[in-house]
């Protein structure tokens, strides 16, 4: 509990200071594993199959990694993320989930900030390029700096949310990252709709939204 409180106080400070507070990239709680003489409560393959029936939007979470001064270079970092959601209106908070084994997350944690780039239906190839490890994900990708944090804001995305890290919670083999929204924007007007709509992910495949005719 003490460690969680410290991370929370640091994150609150990040929103009022000139720079982001340090973020623990890998909170390490005591995780209970299934013992050899116990039956796993859910088969992992079945878990994936059933949960795959829930369709979600797709985003790319980006940050400008400042480097650590000890060999890790600075530069743009990002990864494809479907586990993103709005969390709170007052204060404005969003959340995303990231695997504890992610090599990109420590770079976002160093930045203390991030930008969520919501993808459109025609950006499946862009999503795939950010879903791989070890490659230069930003090769040939045009972007500008998000207005508050300076995180990469990708060209052509229908919506974006610029955030500071507010808190990090543990969730089994993933981390739950809560961001406080500093700025955001979307293309079009409140009463207009993007012709292609959002990029959707369902049962291992990309798709697009189609409204019902009435």
C-alpha positions in Angstrom: 0.0 0.0 0.0 2.8 2.4 0.8 4.4 2.0 -2.6 1.1 2.6 -4.3 0.6 5.8 -2.2 4.0 7.0 -3.2 3.3 6.4 -6.9 0.0 8.2 -6.5 1.5 11.3 -4.9 4.2 11.4 -7.5 1.6 11.3 -10.3 -0.4 14.1 -8.7 2.7 16.2 -8.6 3.3 15.5 -12.3 0.2 17.5 -13.2 1.3 20.6 -11.3 5.1 20.6 -11.9 7.0 21.8 -14.9 8.0 18.2 -15.8 6.6 14.8 -15.2 7.3 13.0 -12.0 9.2 9.7 -12.1 7.0 6.7 -12.8 7.7 3.2 -11.6 7.6 1.2 -14.9 7.1 -2.2 -13.3 5.2 -2.2 -10.0 5.9 -5.6 -8.5 3.1 -6.9 -6.2 3.1 -10.4 -4.8 1.3 -12.4 -7.5 -0.3 -15.7 -6.6 0.5 -18.4 -9.1 -1.4 -21.6 -9.7 0.3 -24.4 -7.8 1.2 -27.7 -9.5 -1.6 -29.6 -7.6 -4.2 -27.0 -8.6 -6.3 -26.8 -11.7 -6.0 -23.5 -13.6 -9.4 -21.7 -13.2 -9.5 -20.9 -16.9 -7.8 -22.3 -19.9 -5.7 -19.5 -21.6 -6.8 -20.5 -25.1 -10.4 -20.5 -24.1 -10.0 -17.2 -22.3 -8.7 -15.6 -25.5 -11.4 -17.3 -27.7 -14.3 -16.1 -25.6 -13.0 -12.6 -24.9 -12.2 -12.2 -28.6 -16.0 -11.9 -29.2 -15.8 -8.4 -27.6 -15.1 -5.9 -30.4 -12.9 -2.9 -29.5 -11.4 0.1 -31.1 -7.7 0.3 -31.9 -5.2 2.9 -30.8 -1.5 3.6 -30.9 0.0 4.9 -27.7 3.0 7.1 -28.2 5.6 9.0 -26.1 8.8 10.9 -26.5 11.4 8.9 -24.6 13.9 11.4 -23.0 16.4 8.6 -22.6 18.0 7.6 -19.3 21.4 9.2 -19.6 23.0 5.8 -19.2 23.0 4.4 -22.7 19.2 4.3 -23.6 18.7 6.9 -26.4 15.9 9.4 -26.6 13.4 9.3 -29.3 9.8 8.4 -30.3 8.3 5.3 -28.8 4.9 3.6 -29.3 2.8 0.5 -29.5 -0.5 -0.7 -30.8 -3.1 -0.9 -28.0 -6.7 -2.1 -28.2 -7.3 -2.1 -24.4 -8.0 1.6 -24.1 -11.0 3.3 -22.5 -12.3 6.5 -21.0 -12.3 6.4 -17.2 -13.5 9.7 -15.6 -15.0 13.0 -16.7 -14.1 14.9 -13.6 -11.1 14.9 -13.5 -10.7 13.9 -17.1 -9.0 10.5 -17.0 -8.4 7.7 -19.5 -6.7 4.3 -19.1 -4.9 1.7 -21.2 -3.5 -1.7 -20.3 0.0 -2.9 -21.3 1.8 -6.2 -20.8 4.3 -6.3 -18.0 6.8 -7.7 -20.6 6.4 -4.8 -23.0 9.7 -3.2 -24.0 8.0 0.0 -25.0 6.2 0.7 -21.7 9.5 1.5 -19.7 10.2 4.2 -22.4 6.7 5.7 -21.9 7.2 5.5 -18.1 10.4 7.5 -18.5 8.6 10.2 -20.4 5.8 10.4 -17.8 3.4 11.4 -20.6 1.7 9.8 -23.6 -0.6 10.5 -26.5 -3.4 8.1 -27.5 -3.8 8.0 -31.3 -7.3 6.6 -32.2 -7.0 4.8 -35.6 -9.4 5.1 -38.5 -10.7 2.1 -40.5 -8.1 2.6 -43.3 -5.1 2.5 -40.8 -4.8 -1.3 -40.3 -1.4 -1.4 -41.9 -0.2 1.4 -39.5 -1.5 -0.6 -36.6 0.4 -3.8 -37.7 3.6 -1.8 -38.0 3.3 -0.8 -34.4 2.4 -4.2 -33.2 5.9 -5.7 -33.9 8.9 -5.7 -31.6 12.5 -4.8 -32.5 11.7 -2.7 -35.7 11.8 1.0 -36.3 8.1 1.6 -35.9 8.3 5.2 -36.9 10.1 4.6 -40.2 8.2 6.5 -42.8 5.5 7.6 -40.3 4.6 11.3 -40.3 3.8 12.9 -37.0 3.9 16.2 -35.1 4.3 16.9 -31.4 1.1 16.8 -29.3 0.4 20.3 -27.9 1.1 19.8 -24.2 3.4 16.7 -23.8 5.2 16.7 -27.1 4.4 13.0 -27.6 4.1 11.9 -31.2 0.7 12.8 -32.7 0.4 10.7 -35.8 -0.8 12.3 -39.1 -4.3 11.3 -40.3 -5.7 9.9 -37.1 -9.4 10.8 -36.5 -8.9 11.6 -32.8 -6.1 12.0 -30.2 -5.8 12.4 -26.5 -2.7 14.0 -24.9 -2.0 12.8 -21.3 0.2 12.8 -18.3 0.6 9.6 -16.4 -1.6 9.9 -13.3 -1.3 6.4 -11.7 -0.1 2.9 -12.5 -1.9 -0.1 -11.1 -1.1 -3.8 -11.3 -3.4 -6.2 -13.1 -2.0 -9.7 -13.2 0.4 -10.0 -16.1 -0.6 -6.5 -17.3 -0.3 -2.9 -15.9 -3.3 -0.5 -15.8 -2.0 3.0 -16.7 -4.2 5.9 -15.9 -3.6 9.2 -17.7 -4.9 12.7 -16.9 -6.0 14.3 -20.1 -4.3 17.6 -20.9 -5.5 18.2 -24.4 -7.5 16.3 -27.1 -9.0 16.7 -30.5 -10.9 15.1 -33.3 -11.5 15.6 -37.0 -14.8 16.7 -38.3 -17.7 18.3 -36.4 -19.9 16.9 -33.6 -22.7 16.2 -36.1 -20.5 14.7 -38.9 -19.1 11.2 -39.2 -15.9 10.0 -40.8 -16.8 8.2 -44.0 -14.6 5.2 -43.1 -15.3 5.2 -39.3 -13.0 3.8 -36.7 -10.7 0.8 -37.0 -12.2 -2.1 -35.0 -10.7 -5.4 -33.8 -12.8 -8.5 -33.4 -11.8 -12.2 -33.1 -8.3 -11.6 -34.4 -9.4 -9.5 -37.4 -9.7 -5.8 -38.3 -13.0 -4.4 -39.4 -15.0 -1.2 -39.7 -18.2 0.3 -38.3 -21.4 0.3 -40.4 -24.5 2.0 -39.1 -27.9 0.3 -39.3 -30.2 1.8 -41.9 -33.6 2.9 -40.5 
